[in-house]
């Protein structure tokens, strides 16, 4: 009799019985002979068979993987520099691995940039941002890393350098940026920039480290801009 039932299962003639499901979210049925399971209403032709869990690398598994949170973006699209998140990670990584090394930051800000955007338009402002970024990248070279902090602010990273080593370079940057003229719709446009330097105090407090550079940059802007404050 058992052999006949197994043959019936092979022909699709199962003996279904309902089995409990946690939370009663759906109905599940199991064949009393071959233990095959299916969802939906009982009886032949009702519901669908239970499929095995998707193997790693299969399409369903890949779809599930793609639904996972994407890694944080750490690159600024306009300049190609690291953004604020990338800058903070770079600072933290270096200081954890080099606890006794010097580190200098410079927060720099384009003077009167909001007024430039209002008078010349955002397109001109974006051109200026890219031009300033190009100067920063060229002049800093291998000495440090320029990052875009946000808006018209850039944070320059100088791992392994003390403030005196960076100070003179900031004057060079200030003069290069001030002397550069960008032509937009027939008009020559130039800007100045203010720089605030901070040396790492080995306290382990990155917020205070960045905050000191920001405070010095703000002080320079209060003094009329086009300043290097250390």
N, C-alpha and C positions, 0 to 999 in steps of 0.2 A: 504493500500500500504506500509505503514511504517513497519507493522508487517511482511510482506513478505520480505522486505529488511533485517530486523533483522534476520529472519530465514535464509536468504541467507548468512549473515555474519557468523552465527553459522556453516554453511556448508562449510565455507571457500570461499564464493563467494563475495568478497569485491568490493566496488567501490573506486578505488584508485585515489587520486589526489596528485600531487607533491606539497610539502610545502617548503618554503625557509629555508635555513640552513646558519647560520653565516659563512662568509668566503668561502662559496661554497666548503667546503672540501669534501663533498660527497652528494649523492642524498638521499632525504628522501621523503617517500610517506605516506599519511594518508587516512584511510578509511573515506569517507564522512558520513557513517552511524554510525559505532561503535567506530570511532576515533582510531582504532588500527594503529600503525606506523610500518614501516619497512624501511630498507636501500636497495639500489640497484635500478634496473630498474623497471618501473611500470608494472602492469599486474599481473595476477595470476601466482603464482609459482616463481616470480622474487624476488630476495633480501631475506632478513631475518628479522624477527620481532625484534622490539626493546625490549631488556630485561630490567627489573628494575635494579636499582643500586644495587651492591652486598651489602648484609647485613654485619654488623660487625661480624667477626668471620668466615665468609664464606671463601672458598678457594681463590676466587679472592681478597677479602679484605686482607687475610693473605699474599698473594703474594705481594700485594702493600706495606704492612707493612714491609715485609722482604727486599723490595727495598730501604727502608729508610736508611740513613747513619748509619753505625755501631758506637757504642760508642767507644771513644778512648781507646786503650789498654794501661794500666798503669802498667803492670807487665813484668819484664824481663824474657824471656823464659829460659835462661841459669841458672840463679841463683835463680829464684823465688822471687827476691826482687822487690820492686817498681822501675820503670824506672824513667827517668828524669821528664816526665810529671807528674807521680804519686807523685814524691818527691815535686815538686813545688806546686801541689795542696794541699798536706799535710801541707806544711809550711804555705801557705796562709790561709787555714782553721783554723789552730791553732791560728795564729796571729790575725785573725779577731775576734775569740771568746775569746781570752785571751790577751787583749791589754797591760796589765801591767806585764805579766809574762816574765821571762827570756827565752832565746832560744839560743842554741849554735849549730853551724854547724862545721863539719870537712870534708874537701875535702881531700881524700887520693888517691894516685896514685902509682902503682907498678913501681919501678925503672927499667929502661932499658928493658921494656917489649917488645918493638919493636925488639930489638936485640935478645931477647929470641925467639920470633916467627920466626925470620929469621934463627937462628942457630938450633933450636930444632923442629921447625915446629908448625903449628897452633894447631894441636892436643894436643901437650904438653902445649901450651899456654892456651888452654881451660881448661885443667886439673888444671893448676895453678890458673886460675880465680875461678874455683869452690872451690878449696882448701882455697883460701884467703876468699871467701865469707862465707865458713863454719866457719872459725876462727872468722870473724867479727860477725857473728850471735851468736856464742857461747859466746864470751867474752863480747859483749855489753849487751846481755840478755834483761832484762826489762828496762834497763836504757835509751835506745834509739832505733832507727830504722836504720839499714843499707839499703841504696838504691844503685842501679847501675846507675851512671851518664852517662856512655858510655865508650866503649873500656875498658881500664884498670883503669878507674876512678870510685871511689865510693864516694857518699856523705852520711855522717852519720848525722842523725837528732837527736838532744837532746832537745826536747821541755821541758820547765820548768827548765832547767839546766843552770847554769852559766859556764863560761870557766874554772874556777878553779876546778869545780866538774868533768869536762871531761878530763882535762889535763893529770892527772896521768894515766887514763885509756888508753890514746893514747900511752904512753910509754909501757904499758903492751901489747897492740896490736902489736906495733912495734917489741918487743922482741919475741912474739909468732910466728909472721909471719917469722921473720928472722931465727928462730931456726927450722922451719918446713922443712923437706926434703921430696920431692916427687920423687919417682923412676919412671923413664920413659925409657923404652927400655934398662934397665940395668944401666942407669946413675942416680945418685942422683942430683936433681935439687932444688935449693932454691932461694928465692928472698928476696929483702928488699922493704920497702914501706915508702913513705914520707907523712906526715900529716900536714895540715894547718887548724888552728882553727880560728873561728870568732864568736864573741858575737853579738847578735842583739842589735841595737842602738835605737830601738823604733821609727825609722823614717818612717816606713811603706814601705820602699823601699827594696823589696826582691831581686831585681837584684844586688843592691850594697852589700847586705848581703851575697849572694852566691859569688859574685865577690871578696869580701875580703878573703873568705876562699880559693878561687882559687889562688889569688895572693900569699898568704902565702905558699900554697903548691908549687907553682912555685918557690918561693924563696928558699924553702928547697931543691928542685931539683937542683937549680943553685949552691947550697952549697955542692953538691955531693950526695944528696939523703940520705935515711935512717935517716930522721930528723923529729922532731916534732916542728912546728913553731906556736907560739901563740902571 
